[in-house]
């Protein structure tokens, strides 16, 4: 993506000017490192774990074999989780980005009053696990057209995302045989989604351990890249 190429070019220029090593890592590796550092999972472990990145621009499930080996297990086929939230939020008149406002509105909703479909392939589809939020988003709009209470629809959206990513994570843990899950991204900071994930993932895979990034280290930041550089250049 152009934004990453611009950052890479700037980094190369600084590296050449200062005559220091240029160490390149991916955007996702940076997110994973920052999330692990801000949670109880830590950054030094070398065993594998599964990482969920849930945000406005990304809905991906990854297998992290070690700090330099990340494998894409699956993710969205259409809308990202944050886009789903924003589309419904804008329809409800909530300021963009709609995540905080939708969570606040959902606090007054009745659990189960609006139950949106979960669209997740419970197995490997075209080489990966697939999740879709376009159908659930359309269903949420129909519920609003039918006159359902905004608070109930808001809660239904967050419950749908929570149940959907819980299924995605369970399938990813089963496919890899791993037992630790790290969740990051702005959407993963939502307390309703976190609660559903904790309940359903742990309830399906009793050995599973869930770790959540601190909200301030879930968003785009430089902490993870700095940590990876420190590990590769100084620790090693």
Buried (B, 14 or more C-beta within 10 A) or exposed (E): EEEEEEBEEEBEEEBEEEEEEEBBBEBBBBBBBBBBBBBEBEBEEEEBBBBBBBBBBBBBBBBBBEBEEBEEBBBBBBBBBBBBBBBBBEBBEBEEBBBBBBBEBBEEBEEEBBBBEBBBBEEEEEEBBBBBBBBBBEBBBEBBEEEBBBBBBBBBBBBBBBBBBBBBBBBBBEBBEBBBBBBBBBBBBBEBBBEBBBEBBBEBBEEBBBBBBEBEBBBBBEBBBBBBBBBBEEEE
